[in-house]
């Protein structure tokens, strides 16, 4: 469960919240609105690695391309076709 604290409380008890952030993210609010998150360094590294993971479509195997081309929208989602516009 994520903790939420005010910026003022964070500054008064930084050490305690720093320890808490190792276990779970701590959301810091300012003027009643979420502003920043204090989290474990390992979690930060994991998130930044995931953000940079890129897979090129040119590296897909023929079977994977065939599977994508054969895929069909599940019933009830045809309204999403409008999102494609003329890109189909």
C-alpha positions in Angstrom: 0.0 0.0 0.0 1.4 3.4 -1.0 1.8 6.1 1.6 0.9 9.7 1.0 2.4 12.6 2.9 2.6 16.4 2.7 5.8 18.1 1.6 6.0 19.7 5.1 5.7 16.3 6.8 8.3 14.9 4.4 10.8 17.6 5.3 10.3 17.1 9.1 10.6 13.3 8.9 12.7 12.7 5.8 14.7 9.8 7.3 11.6 7.9 8.3 10.0 8.3 4.8 13.2 7.5 3.1 13.2 4.2 5.0 9.5 3.6 4.1 10.2 4.3 0.4 12.5 1.3 0.3 9.4 -0.9 1.1 6.8 1.0 -1.0 6.6 4.3 -2.9 5.8 7.4 -0.9 3.6 10.0 -2.7 4.5 13.6 -1.6 1.7 16.2 -1.9 2.0 20.0 -2.2 -1.1 22.1 -1.7 -3.2 18.9 -1.5 -2.1 17.6 -4.9 0.3 14.7 -5.6 3.6 16.3 -6.8 6.5 13.8 -6.4 7.2 10.2 -5.5 10.0 8.9 -3.3 10.9 5.3 -4.2 13.6 2.7 -3.8 16.5 3.1 -6.1 16.1 -0.5 -7.4 12.5 0.3 -8.4 13.7 3.4 -10.2 16.3 1.4 -12.2 13.7 -1.2 -13.1 11.3 1.5 -14.4 14.0 3.3 -16.5 15.2 0.0 -18.0 11.6 -0.9 -19.0 11.1 2.5 -20.6 14.0 2.1 -22.8 13.2 -1.4 -24.0 12.6 -1.3 -27.7 11.8 -4.1 -30.1 12.0 -3.5 -33.8 9.3 -4.9 -36.0 12.0 -5.7 -38.6 13.4 -8.2 -36.2 10.1 -10.2 -35.9 10.1 -13.7 -37.2 7.7 -14.5 -40.2 5.5 -16.5 -37.9 5.1 -13.5 -35.5 4.2 -11.2 -38.4 1.7 -13.8 -39.7 0.1 -14.0 -36.2 -0.2 -10.2 -36.0 -1.8 -10.0 -39.5 -4.2 -12.8 -38.7 -5.3 -11.2 -35.4 -8.9 -10.0 -35.2 -10.6 -7.6 -32.8 -12.7 -9.3 -30.1 -16.4 -8.8 -30.5 -17.7 -5.6 -28.9 -14.7 -3.4 -29.8 -15.5 -2.4 -33.4 -16.1 1.2 -32.2 -12.3 1.4 -31.9 -11.9 1.2 -35.6 -12.6 4.9 -35.8 -9.3 5.5 -33.9 -7.5 4.1 -37.0 -9.0 6.7 -39.3 -7.4 6.3 -42.7 -4.4 4.3 -41.3 -6.0 0.9 -42.0 
